[in-house]
Amino acid sequence: MDLSREYAKELDAQDALSVYRDEFYIQPETIYMDGNSLGLLSKRAEKSVLELLDSWKTLGINGWMQGGHPWFYLSEKLGKMSASLVGAKAEEVVVTGSTTTNLHQLVSTFYNPQGKRTKILADELNFPSDIYALQSQLKLRGYDPDHHLIRVKSRDGRLIDEDDIIGNMHEDVALVVLPTVLYRSGQLLDIERLTKEAHNRGIMIGFDGCHSAGAIPHEFHKWGVDFAYWCNYKYLNSGPGGVGSLFVHEKHFGKVPGLAGWFGSDKEKQFDMEHTFSPAKDAGAFQIGTPHVMSVAPLLGSLEMFEEATIDKVREKSLRSTRYLMDLIEAELSSHGFVIGNPKEDEYRGGHVCLEHTEAARICKSLKEHGIVPDFRAPNVIRLAPVALYVSYEEVWETVQIMKRIMDEKLYEKHENKREIIA
Ligand SMILES: *Cc1c(COP(=O)(O)O)cnc(C)c1O
């Protein structure tokens, strides 16, 4: 392979998405490889924040129904704008809550233990918050999570074998909850296959799309996924604490939300102020309280960019960038004890590269010292995400060059091999 900087520049010159890079606030002397944890601010997101702030400034209470983006319909409008990212119908997505609160809402709704079918199936590599939510949901129903939460084991500590998941779909399982992409290794699961297998056994299935929304196209509607939820602050660049999203398949419209609140109401009836809840007829029913207008504001501008760029092109570039990064790592860093922990095949690879090393914590500190922002996941993982809309191929090249210098000259040794509070 061509290891030159010129080749990276050529890739950039051919890249149709390179125009979006200028729309982001990229700090000088910094290569941002952490968009899988917190995406960068774009100028369009900044603009939509200022617009919504202005609507409050100038309209006061009337902002609910007036202005360019009436707040009363904003969650649904953003849901509609997100639908194509996950292959949903407009009414199947609503922007509300957070990943974890949406999971609570969806489990409260879709977990219906009956007879012998009482267990929830997850995996042992899932994000802790999802597991905490599932454990607490089981406790609320009077079940012991140690017995009722099955966590499919990983054979190698990195990946989950889909056959092992399917092999655990026994007749005592009521609900399966899995990530679309595993947050550490970046493994992309076959959502269509798992959904089909769960349904063949009469089991409901939902997915956490935090690490794929905005990076990978899905067909949630077509595949018949029962529900999904995700955050918008990672690949979708909606800012720290940005509001999350949920998907509920059309076939479940009319299901009564496990956790009801007035913003789940049929919009025509909400202000009747009746004590009888009339839920919306679509995914909107799963909202609870007043939308966090200021915290969804950036998403408005950000989603506009995805509508233009299209998720298919984003995925295409992301696959090319992660492939390029892996090839460079293998060519330049192979003598330094790195192991690529993510799946290498395109069908199973998410948006980031998972680089394992026993000295990962201090290599990350050294990378930061040299202007690269990676992230570290204990005990030994460096995640690098060359995000399609704002990371250039030349930056990918530069990252590997800097990492090579850090390793060749053992520059990481001046740091302690210990994680910081936020890693
Ligand atoms: C980022 C992430 C979360 C975070 O949940 P919040 O409620 O937004 O804090 C949960 N699950 C997964 C898989 C994640 O990647």
The ligand as an SDF file (V2000), in Angstrom:
LIG
                    3D

 15 15  0  0  0  0  0  0  0  0999 V2000
  -23.3170    6.5060   24.9640 C   0  0  0  0  0  0  0  0  0  0  0  0
  -24.1160    5.3300   25.3330 C   0  0  0  0  0  0  0  0  0  0  0  0
  -25.0980    5.4090   26.3240 C   0  0  0  0  0  0  0  0  0  0  0  0
  -25.3100    6.6870   27.1030 C   0  0  0  0  0  0  0  0  0  0  0  0
  -26.5660    6.7970   27.6450 O   0  0  0  0  0  0  0  0  0  0  0  0
  -27.1100    8.2320   28.0920 P   0  0  0  0  0  0  0  0  0  0  0  0
  -28.4010    7.9380   28.6970 O   0  0  0  0  0  0  0  0  0  0  0  0
  -27.1740    9.0790   26.8600 O   0  0  0  0  0  0  0  0  0  0  0  0
  -26.1130    8.7900   29.0660 O   0  0  0  0  0  0  0  0  0  0  0  0
  -25.8530    4.2770   26.5940 C   0  0  0  0  0  0  0  0  0  0  0  0
  -25.6490    3.1250   25.8990 N   0  0  0  0  0  0  0  0  0  0  0  0
  -24.6910    3.0200   24.9580 C   0  0  0  0  0  0  0  0  0  0  0  0
  -24.5060    1.7390   24.2210 C   0  0  0  0  0  0  0  0  0  0  0  0
  -23.9000    4.1150   24.6490 C   0  0  0  0  0  0  0  0  0  0  0  0
  -22.9560    4.0040   23.7240 O   0  0  0  0  0  0  0  0  0  0  0  0
  1  2  1  0
  2  3  1  0
  2 14  2  0
  3  4  1  0
  3 10  2  0
  4  5  1  0
  5  6  1  0
  6  7  2  0
  6  8  1  0
  6  9  1  0
 10 11  1  0
 11 12  2  0
 12 13  1  0
 12 14  1  0
 14 15  1  0
M  END
$$$$
